[in-house]
Amino acid sequence: MTQQARRLRARLAALGAVGATALAAAGVQGAAHAADAPLPVVITGEDRVDLSLHSDNGDPTEPQVDLRLDVPGEEFEGDGEVPAVYRGEYTIRIDARGLKGVAKADLPCDADGLVAVCSGYDLYAGTTYNRLGGIRLDLTDDSEAGDTGSIVVTGEGEGLEFTPLTVDVRVGGPELLNRALSLPKDLKAGETFEPPLGVMNVGGVPSEGAVLRLYGSRGLSFPDDFGNCSSAVVDTGPLLRQHTEVLCAFPDTLEAGAAYTLAGPVRVKTADFALHDIFSSSFRPLEPGEEKTLHEGRRQGSGPDLTLERAGDADPAQYTRYAELDLPTTNTYDLELTGASASGAAGDTVPAEIGFANNGPAWISALRSGGEPFSFTVVAPEGSTVTSAPEKCRTITVDGSVPGYRCSVATPLLEDARLTFPFELRVDEVVEGARGRVAMPEWDNPFDSDPSNDVAWIVLNAPGEPGDDGTGGSDGGPSDGPSAPGAGDGDGSGDGTGTDDADSASGGGAGDDADGGLALTGAQGVGLLGGAAVLALGLGAAVVVYQRRRAGRDGEAAV
């Protein structure tokens, strides 16, 4: 939303919700005149586009400007026909003649050269149902560094008052690329890393200053204190969103074609629990007047300023749009399942509480997979039937024929997570020492330091009463089928009970529910290893372990 759209929203809010609600409810043109005032409509879209001389400026088939109309009222979210706020004809005029000799514009609607007219009838509250189309901008043979132009979008219609949009276009402006990063060798959790940070202005004109942004996910921090930098720490809410961000302002000019390095080191501290945490660095041009407002609401540094110094001859191939690393890669965790034991006569219902724990030292962040869950299976002991299962466990068949349950554990998972999955079993027939198997999928997980406790047992009516604690176990009994971590129905709670303690141990997003899915336990949900993809077979489970390195790869999304 542009600044003018935000200002209009604020003015509408000041008028009160009653008038806006009445306006939206009327659904006809006459409603716009009910208060003897025209209906305000804001033309929205990107109000600035910088065209690079060194790239395709995004996907050549995708527009850089998405034009929409923002109409007051509560946006419709139900089913069925969307109610109109306004009914009547209106036109939108897109005038791109200001780009002549600067850039080529592909306009929507009925276009005649560099002018297009869009016509419409109904208008709806919000922006979702009021899309005009997109504007695609590209360089021409006449485009030169420093060229500027603009597109003006206006509208008219009876009973309507349009706020126009101006899209400023610049060719070959400052374009800052970041020094490519490489994974530090043998970096261990708890150690400090000094990345070789640098920037190169590959644009056609100087940049009047720059802003450096450092980002570290939950397991990373920045111990240095610079006077021209400020920091913000998010340590509450969803684990996927917890991070530290540092912003540093450099007011000096960065000349076109020149490269710069930091005059002093910047340290990245890894926590003892860190594993495949995300670190990224990025430079961008400093906007006019931004230096005064950049650090508002953030913790300002009190030490000496961090400065840039000009480097010698630089190879543009060493610089990239996105510079980021997943580190460290050498930590481990210990996933542990615990079973249960109980005794009962035929017809009795007995509890069996399954335990799941991460004994650390590393957490399982699943940052690259967005918190996709993984799973383990439960098979009831012979002679018993499950009468009650946790919400996060669903019925399946194990080995193609044995009835059982698959329980989902959402990620991220803290380094000291303790989760419980309470089952209830009905004893149909007393079978002395009957055992039911609780198991993680059988796969080679290089980050699980002790795979021996990935299997546990539910024991019913053990000889000599319940002396078996149900923990640990060896192969035998029903085995897990072709499912793997990552196949399950996680909703971000990460537990089987919905209790608060489990919510504090695990968090994140939901994953697809599919038997035999991609194994996502082990390395941040997609198993990250140093540039290699490792395939492991565990009774048909395909496990892909992939180290995500994107430093030096233009075109990918940054953190």
Salt bridges, closest charged atoms under 4 A:
ASP50 OD2 - ARG48 NE 3.33
ASP50 OD1 - ARG170 NE 3.12
ASP66 OD2 - ARG68 NE 2.89
ASP66 OD1 - ARG131 NE 2.69
ASP70 OD1 - ARG9 NH2 2.64
ASP95 OD2 - ARG93 NH1 3.57
ASP95 OD2 - ARG97 NH2 2.75
ASP122 OD1 - ARG87 NE 3.85
ASP138 OD1 - ARG136 NH2 2.78
GLU175 OE2 - ARG321 NH2 3.13
ASP224 OD1 - ARG267 NH2 2.86
ASP225 OD1 - ARG299 NH2 3.60
GLU245 OE2 - ARG213 NE 2.67
GLU245 OE1 - ARG298 NH1 2.89
GLU287 OE1 - ARG48 NH1 3.25
GLU290 OE2 - ARG284 NH2 2.50
GLU324 OE2 - ARG368 NH2 2.88
GLU324 OE2 - ARG550 NH2 2.48
ASP326 OD1 - ARG368 NH2 2.73
GLU415 OE2 - ARG218 NH2 3.13
ASP428 OD1 - ARG426 NE 2.71
GLU442 OE2 - ARG437 NH2 3.39
ASP489 OD1 - ARG394 NE 2.82
ASP491 OD2 - LYS392 NZ 2.61
ASP513 OD1 - ARG394 NH2 2.62
ASP515 OD1 - ARG394 NH2 2.63
ASP515 OD1 - ARG406 NH1 2.85
GLU556 OE1 - ARG550 NE 3.23
GLU556 OE2 - ARG553 NH1 2.90
